[in-house]
Amino acid sequence: MNFPILSLITFLPIVGVIAILLAGGTDDQKNKFSKNVAILISIIDFILSLIVWIKFDSLNKGFQFVENANWITNFVSYKVGVDGISLFLVLLTTFIGPICIFGAINTIDKKIKEYLIAILFMQTFMIGVFLALNLFLFFLFFEGGLIPMFLIIGIWGGERRVYASLKFFLYTFLGSIFMLIAIISIYWNMNTLDIPTLLSSKIPEHLQYYMWFGFFISLAVKLPMFPFHTWLPDAHVEAPTTGSVILAAILLKISGYGFIRFSLGLFPIASEYFANFVFVLSVCAIIYASLVALMQKDMKKLIAYSSVAHMGYVTIGIFSFTKQGVDGAMFQMISHGFVSSALFLCVGVLYDRIHSRLINDYSGVVHFMPKFSLVFLLSSLANVGLPGTSGFIGEFLTLIGSFKVNYIVTMFATSGVILSAAYSLWLCKRVIFGNFSIKQDSNVKILDLDKTETLILFSLMVLILYVGIYPNSILSTISTSVDQSILGFAKNIPSTLITK
Amino acid sequence: MNLLIPEFALIISSLGLLMLGVFKKNSQKLINNFILVLLVILIGIIGVNYKDNQNFFNNTYSVDLLSNFMKITVLIAVIFTNLISSQYLRNQSLTRFEYSILILFSVVGMFTMISANNLIIFYLGLELQSLCLYILASINTTSVKSSEAGLKYFVLGSLSSGLLLYGCSLVYGFTGSTDYYVIANSFLTSGDALKFGLVFILCGIAFKISAVPFHMWAPDVYEGSPTSVTTFFAMAPKIAALAALIRFLHIPYANFYADWKAIIIVISIASMILSAVAAIGQNNIKRLMAFSSIGHIGFILAGLAVGTKQSLSAVLVYVFIYVLMNIGTFACIMCIHRKGAYFEKISDLSGLSKNHPVVAFSLSMLMFSLAGIPPLAGFFAKFYIISSIIEQKIYYLAVIGLISAVISAFYYLRVIKVIYFDQPVDNYDPVENIGIKFSLAVAIIFILFYFIQPSLLSNIADNVALNFK
């Protein structure tokens, strides 16, 4: 058996947690130690996942680096592996990890040690979700992430944190029980929960509809899809900055991943059958969420709604069942991971200085924080989908993909691009430009980005531009796996359905 | 006769200790320690003869894998109850020697119930157990609530015993025997008439395991009784009654599966939904635990209703994990005291995370586990049950069960919310009692790390289920 690098990536954060828990000394020493450990662990994790990327064979059709071990006798085996689709989501997770930890060290002042533990746990669960090659294992990681996220929102959140955390938890928990039922019935019908085996076998058609629906509810809540999205704005607004970053950058991607892997892979007939249903919901999400975003007074809420809208493109792309569409959806997820984290971090930067998230409290920030304004503007433009930024490629590909299938849906979805330009640019206009006036109690000098913030935000900017200008860096690697999932999909659909 | 050593040892030592308690003053501590050692040894004895299988006294008393599993679970529950309650009893000045001896007597009753293969023996065990429990509920004679709890439990308990006895007499009337095997064989000759007996007996047992609609006593008795007694109530008697129920349904009434399945499903759904909804309004953590236990019993019954080997194994796993979770939770509840006064309001837990980080963390993990969040043990317990339900394609039961689990997650989360999100109140006394520490550690390690080797317990349970009957 090869070196278990994937398990190492998954469970390394737990090692960090153990180290932090075992640390002795005074509180200050403990905090300092835990900060160092968390940074170190998350960076090693990132480097390890880079190694996986380098060694990854992008022409291989199956899963790579597969590890298999007996776990629950005759029922579930511990099996992890990576393919083109999960590779970049893992990379995204391990990349966001250090960013969050840097951000948290910079901004969180109470119970920093516990916060880092929660983030490290989150890291393990999120990586595990993408790597799991067994449905039960997937579900375990999928649900396990609830506990640390619930605590992150509830303990370090804003004023209405209790409400937001409970809403987040109960919504997701309710959604996931249907997935659990679907998973168990897959087991009793197919006698296995091994994802590669299931991908190559065919689930009976009449069962697919129910199981698809079970998965759909759970994934749609987590995505979040209109009309299950109401927990997201609350959770985002109340969560601490880095919590929002994890939520937006990684947690939302689990659903996109789930749709590609399970809805397309396991239930192709049902996916085809429900495609229009998903299209309608996605278009609703894009237009409705964009309109709502226009009217927000709170910056975080605005970005949260824009996330809902952008996730709409992901589902449209996936359910177009075309290569461009799925490529675009993958790209959109990764791009949104960068863009939304940058935006949330920007809001965090402002909040740390002025302690307000209301748009009306700001004006002409550019006069005092030029570096910050550059970053903010750039990420807003990426959010709009300006050519040259990563946001453009994702939206463009998904729209091309869906145009082939359903031009009416595409037409409506395209209007979302304009609306996103409207709310993003308007936000920039109000916050960044104009005459300088900031509501604040004293005449504290407002500082521009400090070193850590510059490091975090500029690395994100570089990535946004890099993948925007050279999208092939991602697309070439995911291509084989996407082809594979589309092919597997087409194989299972009766030809009469495809030609339409 | 080797297999009956535990019962004889229990009877002899409880009678002997009663004498000792009467004639020797201040022997409470001695008695308590003796009982602890005795129970641990009994686990060993049962463990050694674990695989043996034999019927005694004209088939009235059977020792088999199921009974051994349940007896060990009961013993574990009782041992840990003793460990966590010793400090509480001292602080509440309830240190009478009768207390431990009553528990020991009720354990004899439970063992008899678990192994009973005859209606009369079953009833005897049940009554022996119940009578001890009535006294235990009202053992704190200075507290009005405790007396009320005891009285309430006694009145309702005797009513249910009456129902049960009436059911037994019906069954006897129709079949001419109280022996389980004979009853099973008279399935053809007196078919429908036996169903009357079934209903009455099920009512009686449903009362003992506090399943809806016979649950009314539970919240009041849980709240009124001393916490140590509540701990005991939450676990041991329920395990015994469940074991008796399993045996009763699978041996004499095996041929009536379709009939009892319907009854059990209704009871189970009612228990799950009622507990999920009713617990939301509770302010007292003991009452909360009462409703929580009703919900868990609902889940166990849902598993029983499926009636396959798979589901029986799931039920056994659930019972075991339930016991461990309760040990942990009550150990935490016993930690909430200041200068000898104990606090039971949920709001008293506020800010516990600040002053007692370990207790706070444990309690919140236990709450997550009780709610059934992966990867904690509570999730696996629910998972096995749901899995066995779906295998038989009873989808509605699985959906209702899980939805009630989501609703009940709300009140478990509320406890966590109070612990972590609210402002701290005054410090509580530090936890010094080694028994509580040990029990809490065992429970927490079990629920946190159960996921590493889940097959360990489920293999044992599978084995029990396969060899049953």
Interface residues (C-beta under 8 A of the other chain):
Chain A: W71 I72 T73 F75 F139 L140 E143 G144 L146 I147 F150 L151 G154 I155 R161 V162 S165 L166 F169 L170 F173 L174 I177 L180 I181 I184 S185 Y187 W188
Chain B: F368 I373 P374 P375 F379 F383 I386 S387 I390 E391 Y395 A398 V399 L402 I403 A405 V406 A409 F410 L413 I416 K417 Y420 F421 F451 P454 S455 S458 N459
